[in-house]
């Protein structure tokens, strides 16, 4: 019998394959839109940077506005059906934009084109806010055990990193040789592949009963599904999250980690040219080093969690990442900086992977959608605030900072990186002390449990 390539199990392999194709499509789509807006629609215009930033703002707005409420519906609905509907909606949106893109650029005013692009990106990411928590919830049914769940999260991260290595190089040739519509069609077809893969998964999750509000008898008639019920279920999710010491600790770790590490995304290009004394055209190798480090860490994460456990892997990864970030801030050579960034990204990816089984253990089935609908937007907001704060500090308050202590010279950017690393180290110490055991972390209070329990 010919052996089949299987990742963990058959259903997870099918889910992974669909997401792998879809992730490459998303990378091509995102890169294509940015290139098209910057080099075609807004070519030689002073407002081009603002137009490009609008694409990023549209995606962030969907996460922050739609994300928290999406979890309520995900907890109500069949998870597999939610994923299928999301892929159908996203494929349809991209297909519609593909048809419109057949028009010449001058057929519509630039403002109309931008409105169509922004609306499509906003709606795509809005649908994604239903897909992500549904996928998180169904993963708990497809994969069991901390080691396998960490392995699944690691495979997903490695796949995502690989997609962003493959996708952008495909986007430019598709755009400039074949045209915008072909790059968009590629993404639409990737959603169709994902839809077929998800439909082939054998698991079917039952639609959970609505969770009772505080003071409500769990054996009474189920609440309605109107606006009042939506508000109650949303608040129930927030209360459950707030009462879970384990979930609050994980969220604080993620937020602190984003504040500590988010400065890299904003300031690393300036650190490369000023501190590492490298030409700007070499900056791409910085991203490549982090991408390879992310893939390496993701592939190793399952074994690390199996050896040390998810909780211990979390605080060890934080401590190691923080120390390596401080070491990176002191680099003055390009090759040394690349090497340290590669090593730094490995434990950072292990950290993100180790948190997946902890979140799955902490969230009972009836709350998984709402738990992730709190976790994702808050960490996204922390990342955005970190980027804004670090840029503001480097450009204003610390702009003229220069000096030396014990023969060690420091400036604004390396100081921000060093402080960021220390923040990550402190979060590792906090994780060591604050994270309780996982065996009872995820149970809701008695009066919030479903009557079927």
N, C-alpha and C positions, 0 to 999 in steps of 0.2 A: 504494500500500500504506500502511495506517495505521501510523505509527511506534509502537513499544511502549516503555513506560517500563522501562528496564533500568539497573540499578545494577551496573556493572563487567561482569557477564555474567548470563546467564539463570538459572543454578543459584544463584548468589549472591543474585540478586534474590528467588528463591523462599524461600531460607533466611532472608533479611532480613525478608520479609513475615511469615513465620510467627513469627519472634522479636519483631517489632514488636507483633503482636496479643497474643502471650503476655506481653510486658513490660507492656503496659497492664493485662492481666488480673492480673498479679502485683502491680502498684501498687494496683489496686482491692482485691485480696484482703488485702494487708498493712495498708492503711489501714483497711479495714472491720473486721478483727479487732481492731486497737488501739482503734478507736472503740467497738466492741461491748463489749469487755472493760471499758473505762474508763467508759462511759456507761450500760451496761445491766446486765451481769453484776455488776460491782463498784461500781455507783453508790452514792455517799455512804459507801463503805467506806474505812477507814483503810489497808487493804492494797491499794487500787487501783493505786498506782504500782508496787508490787512485782509485782502480777499482770501489768501491762503489760510491765515489764522482762523477765518470764519469756518472753514471745514473742520478744524480741530475743535472749535467751540461748539459746533453743532453736535458732534459726537459726545462731548463732555456734558452738554445740557441734557441729552437723553439719559445718560447714566444718573445724573443727580436728580432729575425731575421724575422720570418714569420708574427708575430702579426701585425705590422704596415701595411703591404701590404694586409693582408687578409681582412681588413675592406673595401678596395676598391671593392673587388669582392663581399663581402657580401652585400654592397649597390647596386650592379648591379643585383644580383641574387634573385630568389624567396627564402625567408627566410626558409620556411618549407622544400623546396627541398634541401637547403644547409645543414640543420640539418640531413636530411635523408641520404644524400650522405656522410656526415662526419661519421655518425654511421656505415654505410656500410663499409667505408674504414677502420675505426678503428677495427671493428669486423673482417674484412678480414686479417688485419695485425696480430692481436693476434692469429687468427686461423692458419695462416702460421707459426708463431713462435711455436705454439702448436705442429704442425706436426714435425718440426725440433727437438723439445725437446724430441721426442720419441727416438732419437739416444742416445747411451751411452755418458757420459760426455767425456770420453777419445777418442771418435771417431773424434773429432775436436780439434785443438789446442786452448788453452785458449784465445789467441788473436782473433781467429775467433768467438768464443762464445761471447766475449765481444763486438766485432764489430756488431754481430747480435742483441744483447741486446740494445746497444746504438742506432743503426739505427732504431730499432722498437720503442723505447721510443721517439726518435726525431720525427719520422713520426707520431706517435700517438698524440703527443702534437702539431705538426704542423696542423694536421686535427682539433684538438681541438681549434686552433686559429680561424678557420672558424665557428665552432659550437657555441662558447661562444657569439660572437657579434650577430650571427643570433638569438640565444635564447633571448638575451637582446632585440633585435628589435621586435621579435614576442611577447614578454611579454607585450609590449605596446599595442598590439592589443587584447591580451587575457584579460588583467586586466587594469581597468581605475580607476582614483582617487588616490591621494597620500596615503591615509590610506591603501587601498587594495594593492597598489604596494609595500608599505613598508611591509605589511603582507606577500606578496608573497616572497619578498627578505628575510624576516625573516624565513619563512618556508624553503626556499632553504638553508640558512645558518644552520638552525637546522638540516636539513637532512644531509648536508655535515659533520657536527660535529658528528652526530650519525653514519654515515658511517665509520668514522675513529675510532669510539669506537667498532663497530661490525667487520669491515674488518680485521684489524691486528690479532686479536685472531683467526680468521678463517684461516689466511694464513699459520701460522706455522703448525697446524695439517695437512692441505692439502698437504703442501710441504713434510713434514717428514714422513707421513704415506701413502699418496696416490701417491705423486710424483709431480714434477714440472708441467707436462702436464695437470693435473687435475685442478690445481690452474689457469693456463692460460686459460683452456677451460671454467672455471667459468666466467672469464671476457669476453671472446668472446660471451658467451650466454647472458651476461648482456647487451651487445651492441645490440643483436638481440631483447631483450625485449624492450629496449629503442626505437629501430627502429619501432616496431609495435605500441608502445604507441604514438609516434609522428605522425605516419601515420594515426592514428585514430582521430587526431585533425581536427576539421571542418574548422578552419580559414585558408584562403589562402591569403597571402600577394602579391600584385601586384609587378612585377619587375619595380623599379623606372627608370625614364628616366635619362640619364647621366647628371650630373650637369655641366653647362657651365663654362668655364674658365673665368678669369678676362678679362673684355673688350669684351667678346663674347656675341652676342645677344641671349637671351634665346629663341627667337622665330625662330632662324635659324635651319637648319637641324642638327639633333643630331650628336654629335661627333662620330668618329669611336671608335672601341673597341681594337685598337692596343696598342703597347707599349707607343706611344705618349699620347694616351688617358688615359692609366693607370697612367702615370706620372702626367698628368694634374689633374686627379681626386684625386690622392693622395695629391698633393699640395693644391688643393681646400679644402680638408678635414683639412689639417694642418692650412691653412689660416682661415678657419671658426672657428676652435678651438681657434686659437690665438686671434681672434677678439672678441670672446665671453668672456666678463669679468666674467660671471658666471662660465663657464667651467674652465677657468684659475684658478679662486679662488678655485673651487672644487679640481682640480688637485694639486694645491699647498698644500691644506689641507691634501690630501692623502699622498703626498710625505713627508711633515713635520711629519705627523703621523707615517709613516713607519720609518723615521729616529729616531723618539722619542721612538717607541715601538719595533723596530726590534732588539734592543740589547737583549731583553728577549730570543729570539730564540737561540742566540749564548752563552750567559753567564749565563742563569738561572740554568744550571746544576752545575756550580761552586758556584753560590750564595747559592744553596741548601746545598752543603756540607760545605762551608766555613762560610757563614753568618747565615744560619738556623741550622747549626750543626746537619745535618741529614745524615744518611748513603746513599750512592749512590743508593742502591736498592730501596729506597723510592721515587726516582725521578719520577717514574711512576705516583704517586699520584698527583704530580704537574700538569702533563698533564691532568689527569682525572678531577682535579678541574677546569682547564681552559675549558675543553670540556663541563662539566656540566654548567659552567657559560655561555659559548657560546650558548648552547641550551636554557637556561633560558632567556638570553637577546634576542635571535632571536624570541622566542615565545611571548615575551612582546613588541617587537619593534612596531608591528602594532598599538597596543593600545596607546603606547607612542606618535607615530607620529600623531595619531588621536587627542590626547589631546593637544599637543604642536605645531604641524605642523612640516614638514620635516626640514625646515631651523633652527628653534629654537632647535629641537631635536639634530641637528648636533653640534651646538656650546656648548650646555649644556653637551652633552656626552663627548666632548673633554675636557672640563674643569674638569668634574668629574673624567674621566679616568686619566688625568694628576695628579690630587691631590692624587688619590689612588695609582698611581705608585710611587710617592714620599714617601707615607706612607709605601708601600711595601719595599722600599729600606732601611727603618729603622728597619725592623723586624729582630729578632734574635731567634725566636722560630718557629719550623716547623709547628705547628698547626696554629699559627697566620699568617704565610706566606701563607698557603693553603687557609685560610679563606679570606685573602685580595686578593689573586689571583682570587678566585671565584667571589668576588664582583667587582673587577677591570674588569673582562672579560664581565660582563653584560652590562655596558654602552658602552664598546668598540664595542660589537656586535650591540647594538642599533645604534651606529654611522654608522657602515658599512651598516646597513639596511636602515637608514634614507637617506643615499646618493643615494640609488637606484632611488627613485621617483624624486629626484632633477636632476639626470643625464637624466632620461627619459623625464622630462619636458624641459631640456636644449637642447636636441638633436632632431631636426625635422626628420621625417622618412627617408629622402634621405641622411642623414648624420650619422645615428645611428651606422652603422657598423664602419665607420672611427673614430667616436668619441671614441668608446670603444677600437678600435685598437690603439689609442694613449694612452688612460687612462690605460689599463691593462699593456702594456710593461713598461711604465714609472714608475708606482708604483712597478712593479716587480723589475725593476732595482734599485729603491730606497731601497727596502727591501734587495737586495743583497749587495748593498754598505753599508747599515747600519750594516749588519752582519759582513762584512769584517772590517769596521772601528772600531766597538766596540771590536772585537777580537784583532785587532792591538793595540788599546789603552790599553786594559787590560793586554796584553802580553808584552808591551814595554814601552810606554811613562808613563803610570800610574802604572806599575807593582809594584814599591816600595812605592807607595803612602800610607801613614799611618799618622794619627794624630787625634786630637780632637778639637772641637770648642764648648765652653760652656758646656763641659762635654759630648758632643755627639761625639763618635768615628766614624771615617770613613776610608774606604779603597778603593781600585780601583774599584771593581765591584759595590758596593753600591753607590759610587759617580757617576758612569756612569748611573745607574738607576735613581738616583735623578735628574741629569741634563736632562735625557731623559724625565722624568715626567714634568719638568719645560718647556721643549720644547713643549710638548703636551698642557700644559696650555696656553702657548703663542699662539699656533695655534688655540685654542678655542677663545681667545680674538680676533685674526685676523678674524676668521669666524664670530664672532658677529658683527664686523665692516664691513667686506668686502663683505659678501654675499648679493647681491641685491635680490629683489623680484623675484619670479619664473615666473610671468605671461608673461614677455616679454623676458625671458632669452634665450630662445632657437630659436628665429627667425633669419635666416641668412640675410645678407644684400640683398637689393632688387634685385641687378643684379645677385645674386647667387641662387635665387629661381627658381623653375621649372616653365616652361611656363604654366603648367596646373593650377598653383595657380593664 
